[in-house]
Amino acid sequence: MSVDTRVNLGGLQLKNPILTASGTFGYGLEFAQFGHLKELGGIVVKGLSLKPRQGNPCPRIVETPCGMLNAIGLQNIGIENFLKYKLPYLPFQETAIVVNLYAQSEEEFAALASLLKKEEGIAALEVNISCPNVKQGGIQFGQNPVLAAKVIEGVKKNAGTKPVIVKLSPNVTDIKEIAKAVIDAGADILSLINTLGGMAVDIWTRKPALKNVFGGLSGPAIKPIALKMVYEVCSNFNVPVIGIGGISCIEDVLEFMLVGAGAVQVGSANFKRPSLSFELVHQLPEIMRKLGISGFQEWIGRLKT
């Protein structure tokens, strides 16, 4: 049985639905030793700002049961350095390169989009309005529908023909409210979920395990929450969705797609098993044959309720 692993996310064509999540795969080049980058459906590089950022002080990662907490604080080399020193060495001819944008104001988000709109090596922009680990920007936009809409309107006006992906936060009362706001503002694709706010403490030192005190919880522990939110959004809006949250095996990929996601991003599992994303690409055709599906149009959103 021949199978077709391609997916189409509102104009963003991918040869398979396996992408890597921002902040868990570096700039992509760091993982080239574990597999062929050109085999992936897409690489979402770590969040980039207009100027380089140092991020939060250490310790900023701590392991938890079924997951991890991080408070990296969006450390990055800045957009110009990425375009000069990283992008030329990525396989953008074969694999979609998605740039994750971080800014502290609507104007900065718009400026980032303007810088990238003519870059041929960039397939799409992912707007990060949901990071819980920074004191300015990030989640303050993702929890307020009005602010979120203003950010996306500005990005869309300056993004040219690049598809705009909006990464949503689970740290809200109703994920559908924020989803509607950014869709109405012009979002082409939604990705969800980002990390959940959390913390850990050390009883021997009586101190927080993270220097930042709070961090973002990711890993298998958040998968049920992610599945629910992806299902809610896909059930209420006609917009392509990328599912994120605790994906660590091929069955997880198919679960997210069954509830409506057109693709997925693999995140924390990349730290534990750096070759995982590549392995999932290789496992896709086999599980499709076992399920008796020749293409994902027969599977996406076909949950029986």
C-alpha positions in Angstrom: 0.0 0.0 0.0 1.5 3.3 -1.0 1.1 6.3 1.3 1.3 10.0 1.0 2.7 11.8 4.1 2.3 15.3 2.7 0.1 17.9 4.5 -1.1 21.3 3.6 -1.5 23.9 6.3 -3.4 26.7 4.6 -0.8 27.2 1.9 2.2 26.0 3.9 3.1 22.7 2.1 5.0 20.1 4.1 6.3 16.8 2.9 5.4 15.3 6.3 3.7 16.6 9.5 6.7 16.3 11.8 8.2 19.7 12.8 10.4 20.6 15.7 9.2 23.0 18.4 10.9 26.3 19.0 13.4 26.3 21.9 14.0 22.6 21.8 15.9 22.2 18.6 18.4 25.1 18.7 18.7 26.7 15.3 18.5 23.2 13.7 22.2 22.8 12.9 22.9 21.5 16.4 20.8 18.4 15.6 22.3 17.6 12.2 24.5 14.9 13.8 21.4 12.9 14.8 19.7 12.7 11.4 19.1 14.4 8.0 17.5 17.7 8.6 16.1 17.7 5.1 13.9 14.7 6.0 11.9 16.7 8.5 8.6 18.4 7.6 9.8 21.6 9.2 12.2 23.1 11.6 10.9 25.8 13.9 14.0 27.6 15.2 14.4 29.0 18.7 12.7 32.3 19.3 14.5 35.3 17.7 14.3 38.9 18.8 15.5 42.1 17.0 18.7 42.2 19.2 20.6 39.3 20.9 19.2 38.3 24.3 21.1 36.8 27.2 18.1 35.1 28.7 17.5 34.3 32.4 20.2 33.4 34.9 21.0 29.8 35.8 19.7 27.4 37.0 17.0 27.6 34.3 16.1 24.0 33.6 14.9 21.4 36.1 13.5 17.9 35.5 10.1 17.0 36.9 8.0 13.8 37.0 6.9 13.2 33.4 8.3 16.5 32.2 10.6 19.5 32.7 10.5 23.1 33.8 12.4 25.7 31.8 13.0 29.4 32.3 15.5 30.0 29.5 14.1 33.4 28.9 14.4 33.3 25.1 18.2 33.6 24.9 19.1 34.0 21.2 21.6 35.5 18.8 19.3 38.1 17.3 17.6 38.0 13.9 20.5 39.5 11.9 23.0 37.0 13.2 20.6 34.2 12.4 20.1 35.3 8.9 23.8 35.7 8.4 25.3 32.7 10.2 22.6 30.1 10.5 20.0 30.3 7.8 22.4 29.8 4.8 23.4 26.4 6.2 19.9 25.0 6.8 18.3 22.9 4.1 15.5 25.4 3.3 15.2 24.1 -0.2 13.9 20.7 1.1 12.5 21.5 4.6 10.3 24.3 5.7 12.2 26.7 8.0 9.9 28.6 10.4 11.2 31.5 12.4 9.7 32.0 15.9 9.4 35.7 16.7 9.7 37.2 20.2 9.3 40.9 20.9 8.3 43.2 23.7 6.0 45.5 21.7 3.7 45.5 18.7 6.2 47.6 16.9 9.0 45.2 17.4 6.9 42.2 16.2 6.0 44.2 13.1 9.7 45.1 12.5 10.7 41.5 12.7 8.1 40.5 10.2 9.3 43.2 7.8 12.9 42.0 8.0 11.9 38.5 7.1 9.2 39.0 4.5 11.6 38.8 1.5 13.9 36.0 2.9 13.4 33.1 0.5 14.8 30.6 3.0 12.0 31.3 5.5 8.7 29.4 4.8 6.6 30.9 7.6 6.6 33.1 10.7 5.5 31.8 14.1 4.5 34.6 16.5 5.3 33.8 20.1 2.6 35.5 22.3 2.7 32.8 24.9 6.1 32.4 26.6 5.6 32.4 30.4 9.3 32.9 31.2 9.9 36.5 30.4 8.9 39.6 32.3 8.0 41.7 29.2 6.2 40.6 26.0 5.4 36.9 25.7 2.4 35.8 27.7 1.1 39.3 28.4 0.0 39.4 24.7 -1.2 35.8 24.7 -3.6 36.3 27.6 -5.3 39.4 26.3 -7.4 39.1 23.2 -7.2 42.8 22.3 -3.4 42.9 22.6 -3.0 39.6 20.8 -5.1 40.9 17.9 -3.1 44.1 17.6 0.2 42.1 17.5 -1.1 39.8 14.7 -2.5 42.7 12.7 0.9 44.3 12.7 2.7 41.2 11.8 0.3 40.4 8.9 0.7 43.8 7.5 4.4 43.4 7.3 4.9 39.7 6.6 4.3 39.9 2.8 3.2 36.5 1.6 4.7 34.6 4.5 2.1 32.5 6.4 1.7 33.7 9.9 1.5 31.1 12.7 0.4 32.2 16.1 1.5 30.1 19.1 -1.1 30.1 21.8 -0.8 29.8 25.6 -2.6 27.3 27.7 -2.5 29.7 30.6 -5.8 31.2 29.8 -9.4 30.7 31.0 -10.7 29.9 27.5 -8.3 29.0 24.6 -11.1 29.7 22.1 -11.4 33.4 23.0 -7.7 34.0 22.2 -8.0 31.8 19.1 -10.9 33.8 17.7 -9.1 37.1 18.3 -6.0 36.1 16.4 -7.9 34.4 13.6 -10.0 37.5 13.1 -6.8 39.5 13.1 -5.5 37.4 10.2 -3.6 34.5 11.6 -3.1 31.8 8.9 -2.2 28.9 11.2 -2.4 28.3 15.0 0.1 26.3 17.0 -0.8 25.1 20.5 0.1 24.7 23.2 3.0 26.4 24.7 4.2 25.5 28.2 2.1 25.7 31.4 3.3 27.9 34.2 4.8 26.0 37.1 7.5 25.9 39.7 9.7 23.5 41.7 11.4 23.9 45.1 14.4 22.4 46.9 13.6 21.5 50.5 17.4 21.2 51.4 18.2 24.8 50.3 14.7 26.1 50.9 15.0 27.8 47.5 13.2 27.6 44.2 14.8 25.1 41.8 14.8 27.8 39.1 16.6 31.1 39.6 13.6 32.7 37.8 11.3 31.0 40.4 8.7 30.2 37.8 9.1 28.3 34.6 7.2 26.6 31.8 6.2 23.0 32.2 6.5 20.7 29.2 6.7 17.0 28.4 4.3 14.1 28.6 2.6 15.5 31.7 0.9 18.2 29.6 -0.2 16.1 26.7 -3.8 15.5 27.9 -4.3 19.3 28.3 -2.8 19.9 24.8 -5.0 17.3 23.2 -8.1 18.9 24.8 -7.2 22.4 23.7 -6.3 21.4 20.1 -9.6 19.5 19.9 -11.5 22.6 21.2 -9.9 24.9 18.7 -10.3 22.5 15.7 -13.9 21.9 16.6 -14.8 25.5 16.7 -12.7 27.2 14.0 -11.9 26.4 10.4 -8.1 27.1 10.6 -5.1 24.9 10.3 -3.6 23.8 13.6 -0.2 22.5 14.6 -0.4 20.4 17.8 2.3 20.6 20.5 2.6 19.1 23.9 4.3 15.9 25.2 4.7 14.2 21.9 7.2 11.4 22.4 6.1 8.5 20.1 4.4 8.0 16.7 1.1 7.2 18.4 1.1 10.7 20.0 1.5 12.2 16.5 -1.5 10.3 15.2 -3.6 11.3 18.3 -3.1 15.0 17.7 -3.9 14.7 14.1 -7.0 12.6 14.9 -8.4 15.5 17.0 -7.8 17.9 14.2 -4.2 19.0 14.0 -2.7 19.1 10.5 0.8 18.7 11.8 2.7 18.5 15.1 5.8 19.9 16.8 8.1 17.7 18.8 9.5 19.6 21.8 10.9 18.4 25.1 11.4 14.8 23.9 14.3 16.2 21.7 16.3 16.7 24.9 15.9 13.1 26.0 16.2 11.5 22.6 17.8 13.9 20.0 17.1 11.5 17.2 13.4 11.2 17.9 12.0 13.7 15.3 13.9 11.8 12.6 12.7 8.5 13.9 9.1 9.7 13.8 9.5 10.6 10.1 10.7 7.1 9.3 7.9 5.5 11.3 5.0 7.5 9.7 4.6 5.4 6.5 4.5 2.1 8.5 1.8 3.2 10.9 -0.2 4.7 8.1 -0.3 1.3 6.4 -1.2 -0.4 9.7 -4.1 2.1 10.1 -5.1 1.6 6.5 -4.8 5.2 5.4 -3.2 6.3 2.2 -3.1 10.0 3.1 -3.7 12.2 6.1 -6.8 13.8 4.6 -8.5 10.5 5.7 -7.3 10.9 9.3 -7.1 14.6 10.3 -10.1 15.5 12.5 -11.8 12.1 12.1 -12.3 11.5 15.8 -15.5 9.5 16.4 -17.5 11.0 19.3 
